[in-house]
Amino acid sequence: MSVLLETSLPLPLLHRGKVRDNYELGDRLLIVATDRISAFDVVLPCGIPDKGAVLNLISAFWFNKTAHIVPNHLLEVVKDAGQLKVHSRKGSDFPVGLANRSMIVRRAERISIECVVRGYLSGSAWAEYSAKGTVNGLAMQSGMRESERFPEPIFTPTTKAESGHDQPLSLDELSKLVGWELTGELKERTLAVYRFAEEYARGKGIIIADTKMEFGLVDGKVVLIDELLTPDSSRFWDAGQYVVGRSQPSYDKQMVRDWLTASGWNKEPPAPMLPEDLIKRTSERYQEAYRILTGSRLYQ
């Protein structure tokens, strides 16, 4: 099973993140989704086959679906290497492996906040609630169970750390960073996109339990950037197997987190290598999420 862990292109490298490699492309950017996988804020030594293509194409799907709610930075998905020769105005050849895992986007001034929205009590929110009865420092109703749906989705923003863990932000703390007007717009846009996507996905048999979004500014206007509603940035649950009071069968990387936790790893670098069968099953789950949500197969 071949994977792409790192790119080296004849373009200026702007940033290499946990999963994506960003390159300058004149007045635009090229974002390449690699097959790298991270867990507990650590990049693992292995990759997940086809993961980058799934993330890229699901993001493009949602960018197009939600453009009526909030504009985004997507200009076009790279379907073949020839597109990059045209945009870069270079004679250099680009790897054919960039097809489907890359997109050309508008440059945006990043707002360095993770806009997290939670529709269900799970993950770190469940851990906090179990210990303190709060989520993101906000008091919640008593007696809630794991994976229970909130009466209304809640906005729980965090910092965006370059290394280490993101830290929760109250609305007051967020407003001190970006101002009250932008805080209100980020909250409103995040919740609106989530409500639309959650309803759509539920109709396809997937529950989006929570997700995180990133925004930027283009000509002073707020736009969605980076990725959107992917198995990396969201918890996708099988609606047909949903039962309140336990963790849920998922289409995301939860089984990777579960294996790493059970392995006894201390969640500090370096991370252990995943077993080959887990790598294969994770790839299959990512592709299944893509098929269910978009109605298309990664390889027709």
N, C-alpha and C positions, 0 to 999 in steps of 0.2 A: 504494500500500500504506500504510494508515494505521497509526500506532503511537502508543502512550501513553508519553510520556517522563517526565511529571510529573503528579502529582495535586494538586488544591486542593479539599479537602472541608470542609464545615461542621462539622468536628470538630477538637479540639486535635491538632496534629502533634507526635508524640513523637520520631520519628527518621526521617531520610531517608538510606537506605543506598545502596550501589552500584546495587541493583536494586529494593529494596522501600521503600515508604513506610508507616510505622507510625503509627496514630492511636489516641488514647485513646477508648474506647467504654464509659464508666462504669467498672465493675470488670473490664472485659475490654479486649482490643485488637482493632483491625481492621488486618490486614496486606494491603496491596495490592501485588501483583507487577506492576511496570511492564514495558515492553518494552525498558528500558535494557539495554545489554550492556557488560561490562567485560572487559578483558584486561590482563594484567601490572599489575593493581591500578589501572588507569586506566579511567574511564568514557568510552566512545566517543561521538562526537557524533551518531551515528545509533542507531536502535532496530531490533529484529528483530520483524516483525509476528507477533502471536499468541504470542510468547515468554512473556509474563507468564502467560497462561492455561495454557500447557503446564506451566510451573514450578509453578503453584499446584495444578493438578489432579494432577500426578504426585506432588507432596508429599502431598496428601490421600490418594492411593491408597496410598502407602507407610506413612503414619501409621496408616491402618486395617489394613494388612497386618501391621504389626509391633507392634501394641498389646499383643499377648500376651507380647512380649519386654520392652518398656519402655513405660510410659505416655507420652503426648505432650500438647501443649497445644491440639490442634485441638478446637474445639467444633462448628463447622459451616462448610461452604463457602457463600459467597454466590452464590446462583443468580439472584436478582433484587434490584433496588434497594429493594423494599418491605421486605425483611428488615432493612435498615439503618435505615429509619424506625422500625421497631418497637424495635430494640435501642437506638437513640440517643434515643428518646422525643422526637424533634424532627419538626417538620412540614416540614423542609427536604427538597427533592428531591435524590436522589443520582444521579449519572450512570449510565445503563444499562450503560455500558462497564465497570463494576466487576464485573459478573456473570462468574463462573468464574475471574476473576483475583484474587479476594479471599477471605480466610477470617477468621472470628471465632475468637479463641483466648483461652485463660486467660492471665492475667498470670503471669509467672514471673520469678524473680530470676536473671538471666543469669549463667552461669559463663563468664567471658571467655577461653575456650580453644577452639581449633579441634581437634576430635578427628578426626584423619586416620587412615585405615586403608588399607593398600596390599596388594593381592593379587598385583600384577604389577609388574615393574621398568620404570618408565616416567617420563616427564616429568622433574621436578627430581631425583627419586630416581635415575634413570638417569644424569643429568649428574653427580651426586655420586659415584655408584658408579664411573663411568668414570674419574673423576679420583682418587678416594681409596680405592675398594673398600669404602666405607661407605654406609649409608642412615640419615639422621638421626643421624649420628655413631656408629652401631652397625656393627661389622664384619660383613660378609656373606661367604658362601662365594665362593671365587674362580671365575672362568670363566663367570659368568652373562652372558646375552645380553639385549639390549634386548627388552622386552615379555615376558620369561620369567616364568612363574608362580613365586612364592615357595613353598617347602614348606608354610609356614603364613602366613596373613595377619599383617602386622606393624602395630603401633600406633605412629604417629609424630606425636604431638601438636605443635601450634605455638601461639604467641601469637596473639591476635586483634587486629591493629593497626587503629586507626581510620583511619590513613593510612599509606602505604608498605607494605612487605612484612612478612608474618608471619614470625616467627623460630622455628626448631626448638627443641623442649624435650625434655630427657631426662626420664625418670621421676622422677629425684631433683629436678630443677628444677621439674617440675610439682607434686610433693608439697610443695615449699616454698611454692607458691602456694595450693594448695587442701587440703593434708593427704594423708597416705597412704591413709586410708580412702576418700576421695572419688576419689583417683587410681585406686585399684584398681577402684572401681565404674565409673568412666568408661571405663577400658580394657575391662573385661568386657562392658559394655553395647554399646560401639562394635563390638567384634569379633563379638558375638552377632548384632547387627542386620546387619552386613555378610555374615556367613556365610549367614544366612537369605536375604537379598536376592540374593546372588551365585548361590546355587543356583537360586532361582526364575527370575532373569533368564536364566541359562544355558539353562534349559529353554525359554525363549522365543526364543533365538538371540542374546542380548546378553551380552557379558562386561562385568561391572563391574570395571574394572581397579583403581580406587581411588575413594575418596569422602571427604568430610569431613562431620562432624555437629556440631551444637551442642546443648548441654544447659542446662537451667535447674533451679531448685528451686521447687516448689510445695508449700507446707505442709511444707517440709523434705525432700521426696522428689524424686529425680532424674527429670526428664522431658525428652523430645526437644522441641526448639523450632526455630523459623525455617523452614528447608526440609529436605527429606530425599530423598537419592538422585535428584537431578535432573541434567539435562545440564549445568547450571551448576556443580554441586558435585561432579560425578563424571566419570570417563572411561568412556564407554560404547563398546564395540567390537563390531563385527559378528563374531559367533562363526564364521560360515561363511567369513570371509576372514582369520581369525587365523593369522599365521605368525610364529614366534619369530625375532628377529634384525632387526626393522625396526619403524618406527612403524606404527600400525594404522589402517585406515579406521574412522572414529568417528561417533557420533551426537551428539556434543557440540560445543563451540565451538572444537575444535582447528583446523579449517580457517581460522577467523578469526585465531587465533594465528599459524598458518603464513603467512598472507597478510601480516600485520603485520610479522612477522620478515623476510620477503622484501622488504618495501617499503623497508627501511632505517631505519624509525622507531626512534628511540633509547629508546623505552619510557618517555618522560617526557611529561607533559601539555604541549600538547594532542595528542590522538591524531588520526590522519588519518581522513577519511571512507571508509567501505568502499564498494566498487563495488556497484552495484545488483544485479548478478547474484549476487554473494556473499551479499548480504543475503537474497535470495530463496531461495538454496540452503540457507542456515543455517536459515531459518524452516521449510523443508520437512524438514530433518533432525530438528529438534526435534519437529515434529509426528509424524514417523515413529517416533521413539523412544516417544512417548506411545502411539501405536497398537499397537506391538509389545508393550509392557509391560502395558498395561491391557486390550487387546482392544477398545478403543473408539476412534472417530475424534473429533477435536476438534469437528468439525461433522458431525453425523449427517444 
